[in-house]
Amino acid sequence: MNLSFPVASQRLGVEKLGALPKEMPSAAIQIPVTHAQRRLAARSLCKIAKSTGSARSIDAGKPAGMIQSAATAAFFAMAIFSANVKAEAPVSAVVPESTSTTFGPAMEASATNGATALAALIAEAMESNPEIRSALREHEAASQRIAPAEALDDPILEAGVINAPLVSSTFNRDDMTMKMIGLSQRVPFPGKRGLRKDVAMQDAQSVGHGYQETVNRVARDIKAAYFELGLILEKTRLVEKNKLILEDMRHIAEQHYGVGMGSQADALKAQTQVSRMLDELLKLGRERPTVEAELIRALGRNAILTSPVPEPPQLREETLSLESLRETALSQRPQLLALQSIVARNEKALDLARKNYYPDFDVRLAYGQRDNMLDGSRRPDMITLTVAVNLPVWRENKLAPRVAEALAKRDQAQSMYEAQRNEVAASLRQQMALAEQNLQSARLYQTAILPQARLTVESAMSAYQVNRVDFLTLLDSQMTVFNYEISLATAMAGYNKALAEIDLLTGKPPSPGHLPIPAEPL
């Protein structure tokens, strides 16, 4: 580990000590420093300060040299503390000059790896999620109802004896006695079978779109849980990192208090912030199992299996247009398409109800076999053909209410479609605004707020080294950086979750390699 601190090119006297940071040139010395050496230097500060105080009482003629030695020791200790902060928290307290606040190739590669891992999880859910399997089987069942809807009713086969006399059981005594076999078939009025098929097809299409909606919803649930879990892990990392920084600040405050250069309240304030970080870790520890359980459920895994570990939040910026997304949602959202199929289905059902005003036909064909007479004369066999129709005469109390019911269902489905279309448009507008807000916030944190806050910490550190600001100002600056880092991670996760909601609202398939089956019947 290397320690960097500025070195003045001129010899400083007591009168120059107050202007130390302003008069230092850009030259720096690199010194390897270990954690034990940092602690040793802090203890040396206490000894030097104490010996300085004793020297004042013994030799009053050297006050400037003693004060300069103590100030140099204090400055050296503060520089070591700055190196400690840089070593243990490289992205919170100090921003290296080579660090970029925008996306570079490494961050783009990390985002690509995260997207690949997320796609693998979605592909796993396509195979193992029970909700998706159930919706698929329901679609298959609905597809099998199309052909039976158009089929004719089963024909009726009959056999028996016609006109047998009661006085005798023989078949040759009466001329009208015969043995008969017949076949009858119900034939609906023309157009009814086609309408029944259309109703079944629209039902199957509606169920198929419902299957696609289930797939997209499960994918959305996986994305939301994945991004939320990644946010929790990132928050945990930031809290643990900030906790280490605050612990070092507490040690420095305690050392300053021990040599009379600070107050006890500084150390207590630092300890309070450390305790706050412990409380944050406990909260995050309670939240993590809940999000992991949701992710495991969406994946369709057994509850005893471990949850995947997501990547830290990364921005995957997309170009969004509200009008384009709205048109895409109206044409591709499975939920809207399912409602359109229900509207079409109820329209066909209304036509079918109106067709019931027309009769159906029963066609019957029978063959009668007659035996020869007693005298041996031959009797020819007989054939029977009849056509029967039902009489739809109960119109007011039977047919008209069914037509009114079908009409109400059609209007209800149309109203449901319009309401859902408006809700999708409103949700798109909300998620667009949320995504844009989170994106702008993330960019602002990356390019302006966080770099400025980190520079504020550096400035406060330099000023604290020469007693120009108090410890609470330095502590507040560090906590501000911590809060901004949390806000940046939250904005990134919020942006990604908003994109997941937009994908659901617009009906975007999870991935090209795992498209749901088409909604058209097989």
Secondary structure as UniProt FT lines:
FT   STRAND          2..6
FT   HELIX           14..19
FT   HELIX           20..23
FT   STRAND          28..32
FT   HELIX           35..58
FT   TURN            60..61
FT   HELIX           63..88
FT   TURN            90..93
FT   TURN            97..98
FT   HELIX           105..128
FT   HELIX           130..143
FT   TURN            144..145
FT   HELIX           146..150
FT   STRAND          156..162
FT   TURN            175..176
FT   STRAND          178..187
FT   TURN            190..191
FT   HELIX           192..258
FT   TURN            259..260
FT   HELIX           264..299
FT   TURN            303..304
FT   HELIX           322..332
FT   HELIX           334..355
FT   TURN            356..357
FT   STRAND          361..369
FT   TURN            374..375
FT   STRAND          382..389
FT   HELIX           395..399
FT   HELIX           400..444
FT   HELIX           445..449
FT   HELIX           450..465
FT   TURN            466..467
FT   HELIX           471..506
FT   HELIX           512..514
//
